[in-house]
Amino acid sequence: SSDLIIAVMPFENQGLSTEEASGLQNYLSGSLSSAKVATVVERGQVNKIMEELVYQDTFINDNQAIAIGRSLRASQVCTGTIQVSGNHITITIKRIDIESQEILSSAQTSGLLIDFDALQRQVSQDFIARF
């Protein structure tokens, strides 16, 4: 239901350019909004809270993500990891409930780096299907 408020956090990024990594976050945020499964906290608001809590935009752990989500009055946070090894990439996305701090669902995909666009679509669709 769309009274659910979710904040998409910067993904832990190992090996992708910063632009591509934030492109994935933006793509996921857009997909979540279009699917109307949740109200997505605006990226600028997430960044603002992160600056106030002096987290750098590199990587935040799940506890920090929960703290940021709480400050944003979100009910859930979405965290993710991107791992590149050679010409392979693995993308993992998970959804954490702020109250219970439980992982509610996750999605993962891996494949060739050259197929990044298709992989980000795939993992976003899988993730949304598990709401």
C-alpha positions in Angstrom: 0.0 0.0 0.0 1.3 3.5 -0.8 1.0 4.8 2.8 4.3 3.0 3.0 7.2 5.4 3.0 10.6 4.1 1.8 14.0 5.8 1.6 16.5 4.5 -0.9 20.0 4.7 0.5 23.3 5.1 -1.4 24.4 1.6 -2.4 27.7 0.1 -1.3 29.6 0.3 -4.5 32.6 -1.9 -5.3 33.8 -1.2 -8.8 31.2 0.8 -10.6 31.5 4.5 -11.4 29.8 6.9 -9.0 27.5 8.0 -11.8 26.4 4.5 -12.6 25.9 3.6 -9.0 23.7 6.7 -8.3 22.0 6.0 -11.7 21.0 2.6 -10.3 19.6 4.2 -7.1 17.6 6.7 -9.2 16.4 4.0 -11.5 15.2 2.0 -8.5 13.5 5.0 -6.9 11.7 5.8 -10.1 10.6 2.2 -10.5 9.3 2.1 -7.0 7.4 5.3 -7.5 5.9 4.2 -10.8 4.8 0.8 -9.4 3.0 2.8 -6.6 4.1 0.2 -4.0 5.4 3.0 -1.8 6.0 6.7 -1.4 9.7 7.2 -2.1 11.6 9.8 -0.1 13.1 12.4 -2.4 16.9 11.8 -3.0 17.7 15.4 -1.9 16.1 14.8 1.5 18.1 11.7 2.0 21.3 13.5 1.1 20.4 16.4 3.4 19.9 14.1 6.4 23.1 12.2 5.6 25.0 15.5 5.6 23.4 16.6 8.9 24.4 13.2 10.4 27.8 13.6 8.8 27.7 10.4 6.8 29.7 10.6 3.6 27.9 9.5 0.4 30.2 6.5 0.1 28.7 3.7 2.1 26.5 3.4 5.1 25.8 0.3 7.0 22.3 -1.0 7.8 22.2 0.6 11.3 23.1 4.0 9.8 20.5 3.4 7.1 17.9 2.7 9.8 18.9 5.9 11.7 18.6 8.0 8.5 15.3 6.4 7.6 14.0 7.2 11.1 15.1 10.9 10.7 13.2 11.0 7.4 10.1 9.5 9.1 10.2 6.6 6.6 8.8 3.2 7.5 11.3 1.2 5.5 14.8 1.7 4.0 16.2 0.2 0.9 19.9 -0.7 0.9 22.0 -2.3 -1.7 25.4 -3.5 -2.8 27.0 -3.5 -6.2 30.0 -5.7 -6.7 32.1 -5.8 -9.8 34.7 -8.4 -10.4 36.4 -8.5 -13.8 33.6 -8.2 -16.4 30.9 -9.5 -14.0 28.6 -7.6 -11.8 26.3 -8.6 -8.9 23.6 -6.3 -7.6 21.7 -7.0 -4.4 18.9 -4.9 -3.0 17.2 -5.3 0.3 14.3 -3.8 2.2 14.5 -3.2 6.0 11.7 -2.4 8.3 12.7 0.5 10.5 10.6 -0.5 13.6 11.5 -4.2 13.7 14.9 -3.8 11.9 14.1 -7.0 10.0 15.0 -7.6 6.4 11.6 -7.9 4.8 12.7 -8.9 1.3 15.6 -8.8 -1.1 16.5 -9.4 -4.7 19.7 -10.2 -6.4 21.0 -10.5 -9.9 24.3 -11.0 -11.5 25.7 -11.0 -15.1 28.0 -9.3 -17.4 28.9 -5.7 -16.8 28.1 -4.9 -20.4 24.5 -5.9 -19.6 24.2 -3.4 -16.7 21.1 -1.6 -18.0 19.2 -4.8 -18.4 20.4 -6.1 -15.0 19.3 -3.0 -13.2 15.8 -3.3 -14.8 15.7 -7.0 -13.9 16.7 -6.6 -10.2 14.3 -3.6 -9.8 11.4 -5.6 -11.2 12.2 -8.6 -9.0 12.5 -6.3 -5.9 9.2 -4.6 -6.6 7.5 -8.0 -7.2 8.4 -9.0 -3.6 6.6 -6.1 -1.9 
